[in-house]
Amino acid sequence: MTPEVELLQLFEWDSSAQNLKLREELAAGLLRPQACIAPKFFYDPLGSRLFEAITELPEYYPTRTEAAIFREYMPAIGQALGSDFTLIDLGCGSCGKAGRLFHAGILPARYLAIDISVDFLRESLQHLKRELPAIEMTGIGLDFTDDLQLPDDLPPGRRMFFYPGSSIGNFSPPEASDFLKRLAGQMDATGGLLIGVDLIKDKAVLDAAYDDALGVTAAFNRNLLRHVNVRLDADFDIGDWRHVAFFNEAESRIEMHLEARRALETSWPDGAGHRVRHFAAGERIHTENSYKYSPAGFKTLLTEAGFDAIQMWADPRAWFALFFARQAVTRT
């Protein structure tokens, strides 16, 4: 029998209210002088599965490097998290990383799995519940980057936010600071944050990780246009666009773009008829940034956002790091 899991669907791609908001957001981004689409639009069900495939690629070091850090330092991570805590998994995806904690004996009193891709979340959480039926699990379909809404019955104490991977890099440093401040405001001194951070490294390694030889990342990026066609009733021809990704050393970030192969136009309906955006050959739609940090730089970001008692675990090459931090206690 399929286990029952509670799912609070606070975000729904196809609800009328959300759809209007999302259409407005997409249209505004496409009509900017530098056209852009927010990374959250990667994560429809197909996009979520493509990202899971990316994590298996030989070029994509973050997932396996982070997994090795977990294996090496699991006892220390368990000691930092303690016991009788609520694990709040931000952008949980397949729930696989939380599952590794649980199978290692780091068991929460309650698990909140939060993701924007609700169907993928439901499937992932049901699979995890079959493996670990004793843990209380709740799924929350939510765009937590916009507004992190937690259940009313969640006690303020022992909240452990879990943000593995390197998704904090999708925020600019000022945006990341604001986001981390909001997390600090959602916990007390008994809580904490366990977060994965991709570190600055050789440009060739970074470029390959976001432009793999098999073309899975390219498919993931171009699938964004298929999703936009669904959301906005647009008429993008995916074959007219190619994937572009590179490390911008001056900004310390990977940039992902979709580049027009020829001069073209795309259109979508709105209240006044149709909107049309013209693209010249070579013109790009900016789809993602992924900022990379030095260990000292990210520690500073955490401190300025209201955290202290910072611990860091990294791999021997210092390619990736896990940070654990607690809300800073104001002393009078």
C-alpha positions as CSV (number, residue, x, y, z in Angstrom):
1,M,0.0,0.0,0.0
2,T,1.3,3.5,-0.9
3,P,2.0,5.4,2.4
4,E,0.1,8.5,3.1
5,V,2.0,11.7,3.5
6,E,0.6,15.1,4.3
7,L,1.0,17.6,1.4
8,L,0.3,21.2,1.9
9,Q,0.1,22.6,-1.6
10,L,0.7,26.3,-1.1
11,F,2.1,26.7,-4.6
12,E,0.4,25.3,-7.7
13,W,1.7,25.9,-11.2
14,D,-1.8,25.6,-12.7
15,S,-4.0,27.5,-10.2
16,S,-5.6,30.6,-11.7
17,A,-4.1,33.0,-9.1
18,Q,-0.6,31.5,-9.4
19,N,-0.8,31.3,-13.2
20,L,-1.6,35.0,-13.5
21,K,1.3,35.9,-11.2
22,L,3.7,33.6,-13.1
23,R,2.5,34.9,-16.5
24,E,3.2,38.4,-15.4
25,E,6.6,37.5,-14.0
26,L,7.6,35.7,-17.2
27,A,6.4,38.5,-19.5
28,A,8.2,41.1,-17.5
29,G,11.5,39.1,-17.7
30,L,11.2,38.5,-21.4
31,L,10.5,42.2,-22.2
32,R,13.5,43.5,-20.4
33,P,16.4,44.8,-22.5
34,Q,18.4,41.8,-21.3
35,A,15.7,39.1,-21.4
36,C,15.7,36.8,-18.5
37,I,13.7,33.9,-17.0
38,A,13.9,33.0,-13.3
39,P,15.6,29.6,-12.5
40,K,12.5,28.4,-10.6
41,F,10.9,27.8,-14.1
42,F,13.4,25.0,-14.6
43,Y,11.5,22.8,-12.2
44,D,8.4,21.4,-13.8
45,P,8.2,17.5,-13.6
46,L,10.5,17.0,-16.6
47,G,12.9,19.7,-15.5
48,S,13.2,18.1,-12.0
49,R,14.0,14.7,-13.6
50,L,16.6,16.3,-15.9
51,F,18.3,17.9,-12.9
52,E,18.5,14.5,-11.2
53,A,20.2,13.2,-14.3
54,I,22.6,16.1,-14.2
55,T,23.8,15.1,-10.7
56,E,24.9,11.7,-12.1
57,L,27.2,13.2,-14.8
58,P,30.9,12.9,-14.5
59,E,31.5,16.6,-15.1
60,Y,29.0,17.6,-12.4
61,Y,31.2,17.4,-9.3
62,P,29.0,19.2,-6.7
63,T,26.7,16.2,-5.9
64,R,29.3,13.5,-5.5
65,T,31.7,15.9,-3.7
66,E,29.0,16.9,-1.2
67,A,28.1,13.3,-0.7
68,A,31.7,12.5,0.1
69,I,31.8,15.3,2.7
70,F,28.6,13.8,4.3
71,R,30.2,10.4,4.4
72,E,33.4,11.7,6.0
73,Y,31.9,14.0,8.5
74,M,28.5,12.4,9.2
75,P,29.2,11.9,13.0
76,A,30.1,15.6,13.3
77,I,27.1,16.7,11.3
78,G,24.9,14.5,13.5
79,Q,26.4,16.0,16.6
80,A,25.7,19.5,15.3
81,L,22.1,18.7,14.5
82,G,21.5,16.9,17.8
83,S,18.2,15.1,18.5
84,D,14.5,15.8,18.6
85,F,14.7,18.4,15.8
86,T,12.5,19.3,12.8
87,L,14.4,19.1,9.5
88,I,13.2,21.6,7.0
89,D,14.5,20.6,3.6
90,L,14.5,23.6,1.2
91,G,14.2,22.6,-2.4
92,C,14.2,18.9,-1.5
93,G,14.0,17.5,-5.0
94,S,14.2,13.7,-4.7
95,C,14.6,13.9,-0.9
96,G,17.7,11.7,-1.4
97,K,20.1,13.9,0.6
98,A,17.7,13.9,3.6
99,G,17.3,10.2,3.2
100,R,21.0,9.6,3.5
101,L,21.0,11.5,6.9
102,F,18.1,9.4,8.1
103,H,19.7,6.1,7.0
104,A,22.9,7.1,8.8
105,G,20.8,7.3,12.0
106,I,20.4,11.1,12.1
107,L,16.6,11.0,12.7
108,P,14.4,14.1,13.1
109,A,11.2,14.2,15.1
110,R,9.6,15.6,12.0
111,Y,10.6,16.2,8.4
112,L,9.3,19.0,6.3
113,A,10.1,18.6,2.6
114,I,9.6,21.8,0.6
115,D,9.8,22.1,-3.2
116,I,8.2,24.0,-6.0
117,S,7.6,20.9,-8.2
118,V,4.6,19.5,-6.4
119,D,4.1,16.3,-8.4
120,F,7.8,15.4,-8.1
121,L,7.7,16.2,-4.4
122,R,4.7,14.0,-3.8
123,E,6.3,11.1,-5.6
124,S,9.7,11.6,-3.8
125,L,8.2,11.9,-0.4
126,Q,6.0,8.8,-0.8
127,H,9.1,6.8,-1.8
128,L,11.0,8.0,1.3
129,K,8.0,7.3,3.5
130,R,8.0,3.7,2.3
131,E,11.7,3.4,3.4
132,L,11.3,5.2,6.7
133,P,7.6,4.9,7.8
134,A,8.3,5.9,11.5
135,I,9.3,9.5,10.6
136,E,6.5,12.0,10.5
137,M,6.8,13.6,7.0
138,T,5.0,16.6,5.5
139,G,5.4,18.0,2.0
140,I,5.0,21.6,1.3
141,G,4.5,22.7,-2.3
142,L,6.0,26.2,-2.1
143,D,8.2,28.8,-3.8
144,F,10.2,29.3,-0.6
145,T,12.4,31.9,-2.3
146,D,9.4,34.2,-2.4
147,D,7.8,33.6,1.0
148,L,8.7,30.8,3.4
149,Q,5.4,29.7,5.0
150,L,5.7,27.0,7.6
151,P,2.9,25.1,9.2
152,D,1.1,26.8,12.1
153,D,1.7,23.8,14.4
154,L,5.5,23.8,14.0
155,P,7.2,24.8,17.3
156,P,9.7,27.6,17.1
157,G,12.4,25.5,18.8
158,R,14.8,23.0,17.2
159,R,14.2,24.0,13.6
160,M,17.1,22.8,11.5
161,F,17.0,24.3,8.0
162,F,18.6,22.0,5.4
163,Y,19.7,23.6,2.1
164,P,22.2,21.3,0.5
165,G,23.6,21.4,-3.1
166,S,24.6,24.8,-4.2
167,S,21.3,26.5,-4.7
168,I,22.3,29.4,-2.5
169,G,24.4,30.4,-5.5
170,N,21.3,31.2,-7.5
171,F,20.9,34.3,-5.4
172,S,23.1,37.3,-5.9
173,P,25.2,38.0,-2.7
174,P,22.8,40.7,-1.6
175,E,19.8,38.4,-2.3
176,A,21.6,35.6,-0.5
177,S,22.1,37.8,2.5
178,D,18.4,38.8,2.6
179,F,17.4,35.1,2.3
180,L,19.7,34.0,5.1
181,K,18.4,36.8,7.3
182,R,14.9,35.5,6.7
183,L,16.0,32.0,7.7
184,A,17.6,33.3,10.9
185,G,14.4,35.0,11.7
186,Q,12.5,31.7,11.4
187,M,14.5,30.0,14.2
188,D,15.6,30.5,17.8
189,A,19.0,29.8,19.3
190,T,18.2,26.1,19.5
191,G,17.8,25.8,15.7
192,G,20.4,25.9,13.0
193,L,21.2,25.9,9.3
194,L,23.1,23.2,7.4
195,I,23.9,24.5,3.9
196,G,25.9,23.4,0.9
197,V,28.2,25.9,-0.8
198,D,30.1,25.6,-4.1
199,L,33.6,27.1,-3.7
200,I,35.7,29.0,-6.2
201,K,37.9,26.8,-8.3
202,D,39.5,26.4,-11.8
203,K,37.4,27.9,-14.6
204,A,37.7,24.8,-16.8
205,V,36.2,22.6,-14.0
206,L,33.3,25.0,-13.6
207,D,32.6,25.4,-17.3
208,A,32.5,21.7,-17.8
209,A,30.2,21.1,-14.9
210,Y,27.5,23.4,-16.5
211,D,28.1,22.4,-20.2
212,D,28.5,18.6,-20.1
213,A,29.5,16.6,-23.2
214,L,26.3,14.5,-23.2
215,G,24.2,17.6,-23.4
216,V,21.9,16.9,-20.4
217,T,22.4,20.4,-18.9
218,A,21.6,21.8,-22.4
219,A,18.4,19.8,-22.4
220,F,17.6,21.0,-18.9
221,N,18.1,24.7,-19.9
222,R,16.2,24.4,-23.2
223,N,13.3,22.6,-21.4
224,L,12.7,25.9,-19.7
225,L,11.3,27.2,-23.0
226,R,8.9,24.3,-23.3
227,H,7.7,25.1,-19.8
228,V,7.4,28.8,-20.7
229,N,5.3,27.8,-23.7
230,V,2.9,25.9,-21.3
231,R,2.8,28.7,-18.7
232,L,2.6,31.7,-21.0
233,D,1.0,30.2,-24.1
234,A,4.2,31.4,-25.9
235,D,5.4,29.9,-29.2
236,F,9.2,29.4,-28.6
237,D,10.7,26.9,-31.0
238,I,13.2,25.1,-28.9
239,G,15.3,24.2,-31.9
240,D,16.0,27.9,-32.4
241,W,18.0,28.1,-29.2
242,R,21.3,26.8,-27.9
243,H,22.6,26.4,-24.4
244,V,25.5,28.7,-23.3
245,A,27.2,28.4,-19.9
246,F,30.5,29.9,-18.7
247,F,32.2,31.1,-15.5
248,N,32.3,34.9,-15.2
249,E,35.4,35.3,-13.2
250,A,34.9,39.0,-12.5
251,E,31.5,38.3,-10.9
252,S,32.5,34.9,-9.4
253,R,29.5,33.2,-10.9
254,I,28.5,30.7,-13.5
255,E,26.1,32.2,-16.0
256,M,23.6,30.1,-18.1
257,H,21.9,31.6,-21.1
258,L,19.8,30.5,-24.1
259,E,21.1,32.0,-27.3
260,A,19.1,32.6,-30.5
261,R,20.5,30.7,-33.4
262,R,18.9,33.2,-35.9
263,A,16.9,36.4,-35.9
264,L,13.4,35.5,-34.7
265,E,10.5,36.6,-32.7
266,T,8.2,35.0,-30.1
267,S,4.8,36.0,-29.0
268,W,2.2,35.3,-26.3
269,P,-1.3,36.4,-25.6
270,D,-2.1,39.1,-23.0
271,G,-5.1,41.2,-22.1
272,A,-4.4,43.6,-25.0
273,G,-4.0,41.0,-27.7
274,H,-0.4,39.6,-28.3
275,R,3.0,40.6,-27.0
276,V,5.9,40.1,-29.4
277,R,9.6,40.0,-28.5
278,H,12.1,40.2,-31.3
279,F,15.5,38.5,-30.8
280,A,18.6,39.1,-33.0
281,A,20.8,36.2,-34.0
282,G,23.1,35.7,-31.0
283,E,20.9,37.5,-28.5
284,R,20.5,35.7,-25.2
285,I,18.0,35.0,-22.5
286,H,19.7,34.9,-19.1
287,T,18.3,31.8,-17.2
288,E,20.6,31.3,-14.2
289,N,23.5,32.5,-12.1
290,S,25.4,30.3,-9.8
291,Y,27.7,32.3,-7.5
292,K,30.8,30.6,-6.1
293,Y,32.3,31.6,-2.7
294,S,35.5,31.4,-0.8
295,P,35.2,29.8,2.6
296,A,36.0,33.2,4.3
297,G,33.5,35.0,2.1
298,F,30.6,32.7,2.9
299,K,31.4,32.8,6.6
300,T,31.2,36.6,6.4
301,L,27.9,36.3,4.6
302,L,26.5,34.0,7.4
303,T,27.8,36.3,10.2
304,E,26.3,39.4,8.6
305,A,23.0,37.6,8.2
306,G,22.7,36.9,11.9
307,F,24.5,33.5,12.4
308,D,27.4,32.4,14.6
309,A,28.9,29.2,16.0
310,I,29.9,28.5,12.3
311,Q,31.3,25.1,11.5
312,M,32.6,24.1,8.0
313,W,33.4,20.7,6.5
314,A,35.1,20.6,3.0
315,D,36.6,18.0,0.7
316,P,40.4,17.7,0.4
317,R,40.5,19.8,-2.8
318,A,38.3,22.5,-1.3
319,W,35.9,22.3,-4.2
320,F,32.8,22.3,-2.0
321,A,31.8,22.9,1.6
322,L,29.0,22.2,4.1
323,F,28.4,24.9,6.7
324,F,26.5,24.6,9.9
325,A,25.5,27.7,11.8
326,R,23.2,28.8,14.6
327,Q,21.2,32.0,15.1
328,A,23.4,34.5,16.8
329,V,22.4,35.2,20.4
330,T,22.1,38.9,21.1
331,R,24.0,39.6,24.4
332,T,23.1,42.6,26.6
